[in-house]
Amino acid sequence: MSSIVTFYSYKGGVGRSMALANIAVLLSRRGLKVLAVDWDLEAPGLERYFSYYEITGRGTGLLRMLVEARDMGEIDENAFTLSVQCGGSHPLTLLPSGREQDDAYSANLESFDWGKFFAHGGGVLFEELRNRWRSEYDIVLIDSRTGLSDTGGICTIQLPDVVVAMFTANHQSLYGVRDVMRLAQRARQSLAYDRMPLSILPLPSRWGVQEFQETQVWLDRVVEGVREFYADWLPVSIDPRQVVETIKIPHHSYFGFGERLAVQEQGTSDPTGMGFVYDKVAAFLASDLRDVRTLTGIDPAVPETARPPIVRKRHSQRSVFREAPRREDVFEYDVFVSHDRSSTEAAIEIADALKRELSSMRGEETRLYLDVSEVVAGDHWRDEIRDAVSRSKIMLMLVTPRYFESDFAVKELNQFLERSSVQDEALVLPVLLAGDPLRLSKLVGEHVIIDAREAALLRTSKSASGRRPSSWHATIHLIANLLREMIDEAPSRPAQQTLA
């Protein structure tokens, strides 16, 4: 086995560096030759997690290595590393950022021009570096910068075989990391170098355990949000939810103070501990994503009928997303939920409640489409939305003042208004969450408008008791009733239309 694994998160505060450090120690203790790289040059700090151990060497770190590669063309990357004695048969090799070792770090970081670096052979250098790392180490763990950046592209597209995509139970964190991983997988296909497809391991972190009901809701959202990434390595006989349930990293406030290692202070035997989960992930990475039993305890070779029954608790809500077989002569979705990006969190809460209410009313699953992308890139999202519009029976329009400024939202609306006019059916249900009703009336003409401004549907937080006001539930019930009637009266087959 020899692989390069990047730890990435779209947002900070997910415990990414901490997870990498713990897993690096566990892999080293398994007897593997491990290299840990701090590529978060703007906000480094990986090496501080190894303060428990003896660290030897005088390596000046990654940034100095890149500067010398830029200036001299050739480097010996081993001259820039440190050795960490953490109990394995081989020392753990650490390539720090260099902030603690290099007095010129800040000046070098400020003056480093990534564009010029790549224009003068930087891509070739990284390819050579990748090949050497794979030949010298059993596994390389890279701590990537968050968000979208030049260095993030190196760490998520060119260098890795696997990306551990970390996120918290937060809309921006979850859907942001999903969108960036989609971009990375597509960019990987056009890479100038031969590569296997990029494998992705979604890893929820800082998972609270106090609110059971909310936990079940978020488990559903996480599974549906990142389901596509399990297809490359998870046997079809295993539900992705079983993986998510077993490897979500619990939140322990103690480890939020300072740079502490759970596997050193807490060990790995406590099923409620962080070290227990880190050990599962380390074992899975050590197997090169082959031994799924290390994550779930399930042997894919054992027929499902021969396994012990899985006791599932009732979920209070189900996800608004659905994977369905594609047929051109049927609608893929019952309701297309149109909204502007400023109201995404409220739209998700509303759609969840409506899905539950509608499914109960109609006695069958109601299929909703809701775009919750955090990263919009090129025409890919337009194509996806255009397709969903044409494959949805009706539209639920959630309106705030920002809605009128969104080109995508207005195009979605115009598509449905055109279909309404041609088919002489009401296919749009506008719900005013905030803003001017007169402006909305001019936009939708004679369509019935639900004025929900007093119902506080935009409020995503619940009361201390975990409940919403009765006006919120009454408005959801009203909207669900109208949507049910519109779904029943809508044409039974999709129209062949596209967005302009």
Buried (B, 14 or more C-beta within 10 A) or exposed (E): EBBBBBBBBBBBEBBBBBBBBBBBBBBBBBEBBBBBBBBBBEEBBBBBBBEBBEBEBEBBBBBBBBBBBBEEEEBEBBEBBBBBBBBBEBBBBBBBBBBBBBEEBEEBBEEBEBEEBBEEBBBEBBBBBBEEBBEBBBBBBBBBBBBBBBBBBBBBBBBBBBBBBBBBBBBBBBBBBBBBBBBBBBBBEEEEEEBEEBBBBBBBBBBEEEEEEBBBBBBBBBBBBBBBBBEBBBEEBBBBBBBBBBBBBBBBEEBEEEBBBBBBEBEBEEEEBBBBBBBBBBBBBBBBBEEBBBBBEBBBEEEEEEEEEEEEEEBEBBBBBBEEEEEEEEBBBBBBBBBBBBBBBBBBBBBBBBBBBBBEBBEEEBBBBBBBBBBEBEEBBBEEBBBBBBBBBBBBBBBBEBBBEBEBBBBBBBBBBBBBEEEEBBBBBBBBBBBEEEEBBEBBEEBEBBEBBEBBBBBBEBEEEEEBEEEBBEBBEBBBEBBBEBBEEBBEEBBEBEBE
